[in-house]
Amino acid sequence: MQNKTFIILTIFFCLISFISCGKKSSLERYPGSDYPRNYPNND
């Protein structure tokens, strides 16, 4: 039971990382996109 939970958490973490990378790359294409404000702006 413990091992199954660990596998699910690992897969979930990988998905979060993958989605975050996708957001970061799309931000470079669309600088005006809604992303956390602490990200450097190109003013």
Backbone as XML, in Angstrom:
<?xml version="1.0"?>
<chain id="A" units="angstrom">
  <residue number="1" name="MET">
    <atom name="N" x="0.842" y="-1.206" z="0.000"/>
    <atom name="CA" x="0.000" y="0.000" z="0.000"/>
    <atom name="C" x="0.880" y="1.260" z="0.000"/>
  </residue>
  <residue number="2" name="GLN">
    <atom name="N" x="1.890" y="1.267" z="0.852"/>
    <atom name="CA" x="2.793" y="2.415" z="0.933"/>
    <atom name="C" x="3.518" y="2.629" z="-0.393"/>
  </residue>
  <residue number="3" name="ASN">
    <atom name="N" x="3.949" y="1.522" z="-1.021"/>
    <atom name="CA" x="4.705" y="1.613" z="-2.266"/>
    <atom name="C" x="3.843" y="2.195" z="-3.383"/>
  </residue>
  <residue number="4" name="LYS">
    <atom name="N" x="2.577" y="1.810" z="-3.443"/>
    <atom name="CA" x="1.676" y="2.313" z="-4.482"/>
    <atom name="C" x="1.485" y="3.823" z="-4.332"/>
  </residue>
  <residue number="5" name="THR">
    <atom name="N" x="1.337" y="4.295" z="-3.118"/>
    <atom name="CA" x="1.189" y="5.726" z="-2.867"/>
    <atom name="C" x="2.427" y="6.481" z="-3.318"/>
  </residue>
  <residue number="6" name="PHE">
    <atom name="N" x="3.597" y="5.913" z="-3.055"/>
    <atom name="CA" x="4.859" y="6.554" z="-3.454"/>
    <atom name="C" x="4.945" y="6.682" z="-4.964"/>
  </residue>
  <residue number="7" name="ILE">
    <atom name="N" x="4.541" y="5.641" z="-5.690"/>
    <atom name="CA" x="4.576" y="5.668" z="-7.161"/>
    <atom name="C" x="3.629" y="6.748" z="-7.683"/>
  </residue>
  <residue number="8" name="ILE">
    <atom name="N" x="2.437" y="6.830" z="-7.120"/>
    <atom name="CA" x="1.461" y="7.837" z="-7.552"/>
    <atom name="C" x="2.001" y="9.248" z="-7.304"/>
  </residue>
  <residue number="9" name="LEU">
    <atom name="N" x="2.616" y="9.461" z="-6.139"/>
    <atom name="CA" x="3.186" y="10.775" z="-5.838"/>
    <atom name="C" x="4.317" y="11.118" z="-6.794"/>
  </residue>
  <residue number="10" name="THR">
    <atom name="N" x="5.131" y="10.139" z="-7.139"/>
    <atom name="CA" x="6.242" y="10.368" z="-8.066"/>
    <atom name="C" x="5.718" y="10.761" z="-9.441"/>
  </residue>
  <residue number="11" name="ILE">
    <atom name="N" x="4.711" y="10.046" z="-9.937"/>
    <atom name="CA" x="4.120" y="10.363" z="-11.242"/>
    <atom name="C" x="3.492" y="11.759" z="-11.200"/>
  </residue>
  <residue number="12" name="PHE">
    <atom name="N" x="2.806" y="12.064" z="-10.106"/>
    <atom name="CA" x="2.167" y="13.368" z="-9.949"/>
    <atom name="C" x="3.208" y="14.480" z="-9.985"/>
  </residue>
  <residue number="13" name="PHE">
    <atom name="N" x="4.321" y="14.277" z="-9.288"/>
    <atom name="CA" x="5.396" y="15.276" z="-9.259"/>
    <atom name="C" x="5.987" y="15.480" z="-10.649"/>
  </residue>
  <residue number="14" name="CYS">
    <atom name="N" x="6.162" y="14.393" z="-11.392"/>
    <atom name="CA" x="6.690" y="14.493" z="-12.760"/>
    <atom name="C" x="5.731" y="15.286" z="-13.643"/>
  </residue>
  <residue number="15" name="LEU">
    <atom name="N" x="4.434" y="15.053" z="-13.492"/>
    <atom name="CA" x="3.443" y="15.787" z="-14.277"/>
    <atom name="C" x="3.493" y="17.278" z="-13.951"/>
  </residue>
  <residue number="16" name="ILE">
    <atom name="N" x="3.593" y="17.617" z="-12.675"/>
    <atom name="CA" x="3.671" y="19.021" z="-12.264"/>
    <atom name="C" x="4.899" y="19.681" z="-12.874"/>
  </residue>
  <residue number="17" name="SER">
    <atom name="N" x="6.036" y="18.982" z="-12.829"/>
    <atom name="CA" x="7.274" y="19.524" z="-13.396"/>
    <atom name="C" x="7.125" y="19.744" z="-14.891"/>
  </residue>
  <residue number="18" name="PHE">
    <atom name="N" x="6.519" y="18.781" z="-15.579"/>
    <atom name="CA" x="6.334" y="18.881" z="-17.027"/>
    <atom name="C" x="5.429" y="20.060" z="-17.382"/>
  </residue>
  <residue number="19" name="ILE">
    <atom name="N" x="4.345" y="20.237" z="-16.626"/>
    <atom name="CA" x="3.413" y="21.340" z="-16.871"/>
    <atom name="C" x="4.099" y="22.682" z="-16.599"/>
  </residue>
  <residue number="20" name="SER">
    <atom name="N" x="4.916" y="22.742" z="-15.546"/>
    <atom name="CA" x="5.634" y="23.975" z="-15.226"/>
    <atom name="C" x="6.593" y="24.349" z="-16.344"/>
  </residue>
  <residue number="21" name="CYS">
    <atom name="N" x="7.292" y="23.360" z="-16.890"/>
    <atom name="CA" x="8.213" y="23.619" z="-18.002"/>
    <atom name="C" x="7.436" y="24.141" z="-19.203"/>
  </residue>
  <residue number="22" name="GLY">
    <atom name="N" x="6.267" y="23.578" z="-19.463"/>
    <atom name="CA" x="5.439" y="24.021" z="-20.579"/>
    <atom name="C" x="4.993" y="25.461" z="-20.405"/>
  </residue>
  <residue number="23" name="LYS">
    <atom name="N" x="4.624" y="25.837" z="-19.174"/>
    <atom name="CA" x="4.215" y="27.217" z="-18.911"/>
    <atom name="C" x="5.379" y="28.166" z="-19.133"/>
  </residue>
  <residue number="24" name="LYS">
    <atom name="N" x="6.576" y="27.770" z="-18.696"/>
    <atom name="CA" x="7.742" y="28.640" z="-18.819"/>
    <atom name="C" x="8.074" y="28.890" z="-20.284"/>
  </residue>
  <residue number="25" name="SER">
    <atom name="N" x="7.990" y="27.853" z="-21.120"/>
    <atom name="CA" x="8.311" y="28.011" z="-22.542"/>
    <atom name="C" x="7.226" y="28.826" z="-23.252"/>
  </residue>
  <residue number="26" name="SER">
    <atom name="N" x="5.961" y="28.657" z="-22.858"/>
    <atom name="CA" x="4.887" y="29.430" z="-23.483"/>
    <atom name="C" x="4.974" y="30.894" z="-23.061"/>
  </residue>
  <residue number="27" name="LEU">
    <atom name="N" x="5.521" y="31.152" z="-21.869"/>
    <atom name="CA" x="5.697" y="32.531" z="-21.416"/>
    <atom name="C" x="6.671" y="33.266" z="-22.328"/>
  </residue>
  <residue number="28" name="GLU">
    <atom name="N" x="7.717" y="32.574" z="-22.784"/>
    <atom name="CA" x="8.689" y="33.191" z="-23.682"/>
    <atom name="C" x="8.033" y="33.566" z="-25.008"/>
  </residue>
  <residue number="29" name="ARG">
    <atom name="N" x="7.060" y="32.775" z="-25.446"/>
    <atom name="CA" x="6.354" y="33.087" z="-26.691"/>
    <atom name="C" x="5.333" y="34.202" z="-26.480"/>
  </residue>
  <residue number="30" name="TYR">
    <atom name="N" x="4.663" y="34.186" z="-25.326"/>
    <atom name="CA" x="3.618" y="35.174" z="-25.040"/>
    <atom name="C" x="3.960" y="35.922" z="-23.755"/>
  </residue>
  <residue number="31" name="PRO">
    <atom name="N" x="4.746" y="36.998" z="-23.832"/>
    <atom name="CA" x="5.195" y="37.702" z="-22.622"/>
    <atom name="C" x="4.050" y="38.266" z="-21.786"/>
  </residue>
  <residue number="32" name="GLY">
    <atom name="N" x="2.892" y="38.497" z="-22.386"/>
    <atom name="CA" x="1.776" y="39.081" z="-21.651"/>
    <atom name="C" x="0.885" y="38.047" z="-20.981"/>
  </residue>
  <residue number="33" name="SER">
    <atom name="N" x="1.280" y="36.777" z="-21.009"/>
    <atom name="CA" x="0.437" y="35.731" z="-20.444"/>
    <atom name="C" x="0.361" y="35.840" z="-18.925"/>
  </residue>
  <residue number="34" name="ASP">
    <atom name="N" x="-0.694" y="35.278" z="-18.352"/>
    <atom name="CA" x="-0.897" y="35.342" z="-16.911"/>
    <atom name="C" x="0.035" y="34.353" z="-16.216"/>
  </residue>
  <residue number="35" name="TYR">
    <atom name="N" x="1.091" y="34.863" z="-15.612"/>
    <atom name="CA" x="2.100" y="34.041" z="-14.938"/>
    <atom name="C" x="2.483" y="34.772" z="-13.649"/>
  </residue>
  <residue number="36" name="PRO">
    <atom name="N" x="3.016" y="34.071" z="-12.661"/>
    <atom name="CA" x="3.404" y="34.760" z="-11.409"/>
    <atom name="C" x="4.183" y="36.050" z="-11.654"/>
  </residue>
  <residue number="37" name="ARG">
    <atom name="N" x="3.843" y="37.090" z="-10.936"/>
    <atom name="CA" x="4.369" y="38.430" z="-11.188"/>
    <atom name="C" x="5.862" y="38.556" z="-10.886"/>
  </residue>
  <residue number="38" name="ASN">
    <atom name="N" x="6.427" y="37.630" z="-10.097"/>
    <atom name="CA" x="7.845" y="37.748" z="-9.755"/>
    <atom name="C" x="8.748" y="37.297" z="-10.899"/>
  </residue>
  <residue number="39" name="TYR">
    <atom name="N" x="8.165" y="36.841" z="-11.993"/>
    <atom name="CA" x="8.967" y="36.462" z="-13.154"/>
    <atom name="C" x="9.470" y="37.730" z="-13.839"/>
  </residue>
  <residue number="40" name="PRO">
    <atom name="N" x="10.768" y="37.774" z="-14.229"/>
    <atom name="CA" x="11.337" y="39.008" z="-14.807"/>
    <atom name="C" x="10.579" y="39.496" z="-16.034"/>
  </residue>
  <residue number="41" name="ASN">
    <atom name="N" x="10.297" y="40.782" z="-16.084"/>
    <atom name="CA" x="9.612" y="41.380" z="-17.236"/>
    <atom name="C" x="10.619" y="41.982" z="-18.206"/>
  </residue>
  <residue number="42" name="ASN">
    <atom name="N" x="10.261" y="42.008" z="-19.483"/>
    <atom name="CA" x="11.141" y="42.590" z="-20.497"/>
    <atom name="C" x="10.687" y="44.011" z="-20.824"/>
  </residue>
  <residue number="43" name="ASP">
    <atom name="N" x="10.740" y="44.888" z="-19.839"/>
    <atom name="CA" x="10.300" y="46.277" z="-20.058"/>
    <atom name="C" x="11.419" y="47.085" z="-20.673"/>
  </residue>
</chain>
